[in-house]
Amino acid sequence: MNPAPFLKWYGVNKRGWMKVLAADAATKVISVAILEGEQIKAEMHQSYSKSQGSALIPVIKRLFEEAGYHIKGIELFCVGLGPGSFTGLRTSVATMRSLSIALGKPIIGISSFDVIACNVIRDTRYGIRDTDICVLFDARQDKVYARFYRQNGDGLRPVTDFLLDGLENILSTIKKPTIITGDAIELYGHKILEISRGKVSFILEKLWYPRADILARMAQDKYERGQRDDPFKLLPLYIYPKECQVKKREKGTFPV
């Protein structure tokens, strides 16, 4: 795991006026945004009861009409990689890869959990200098997805890999004040508070899900540092139990 911050805030004064299309369909909330530099030209962020995959293309078309842009003008594509809904991830990653390949434009994929963690430092109500962040999502079958983060200078860094295990096993690793975000709060809120015994606090529901405008800014930062993904090889983050059980963690990977 790379210990360096994955985000040096937004680098507002350094960014050019690149046109970016960002999309995330890893959760029940579809988030799509078109940015030009720092300016959001069009965006949509809302829950869909139907398949995220079937909704994505119409949303993208509507936003281009709203912004008065053409798809050929996009200079960078970025997509949330999950973990999350298998159907939503397959469709969104395949869609953005296809656009990147067809137009010969670069693409960058970023974990949806990394984007969600940035919601916390983006919201000025949450001071996190001495607080960890845990992104926690329902994985069904009495399991949750999780990843822990810590502030590092003016950015964040992950301090665990992606985890998939029972709620109690995940929460048993928390030893210091931690902000919890993610849809597991809705299902397990009371249980989380009971198990954690005062070590955690919850963030507002509107910050539980990845936002495409933040995804776009994170991708711009990576692009400016020379990072690109191969559109022919970019894949969603599918997390399987055998790869990320808490009981199989490496020594020293959890917050202390």
Beta strands, then each sheet from edge to edge (+ up, - down):
strand 1: 19-24
strand 2: 29-36
strand 3: 39-47
strand 4: 76-80
strand 5: 107-110
strand 6: 132-140
strand 7: 143-152
strand 8: 155-158
strand 9: 163-165
strand 10: 178-181
strand 11: 200-202
sheet 1: 3+ 2- 1+ 4+ 5+
sheet 2: 8+ 7- 6+ 10+ 11+
sheet 3: 8+ 7- 9+
end
